[in-house]
Amino acid sequence: MIRPDFMVIFIFYFSLNNDGYKSILLGFILGLLCDLSGVGSNFGLNSLTLSITAYLTSFLNGKYERLLPYVFHLLWIFILALHFFIISFIQFQTLYESNFLDFLLKFIFTFAYSMMFFIVVQFFFPVKEASRA
């Protein structure tokens, strides 16, 4: 099932504005709550991926002025793509083994669907402004 992941958007922005420890802890707790609520079928997957996303995003905190703008934007897109790749790989393991093209399509559609919502959020809270906080 392809659905947008609003938690990763929240954790991403939270990690840009706070230190790594708080971000990782919040990512783990929110992921655990998502897993306990029955949103995902694999227990612990959201905790793992949101913690990894928070950890990697916390390195971008305050780095917009130090990095080239296209490098900064490619890094956060890569971090979000890694989040969705890990989720897709775990959820669609059999598809990965049997039909790699279908697996890639599922991954790309899941990533693109959430990125559409992320782009809408960009209009209200730009990443470059959030990184300067």
Buried (B, 14 or more C-beta within 10 A) or exposed (E): EEEBBEBBBBBBBBBBBBEBEBBBEBBBEBBBEBBEEEEBEEEEBBBBBBBBBBBBBBEBBEBBEEBEEEEBBEBBBEBBBBBBBBBBEBBBEEBBEEEEEEBBEBBEEBBEBBBEBBEEBBEEEEBEEBBBE
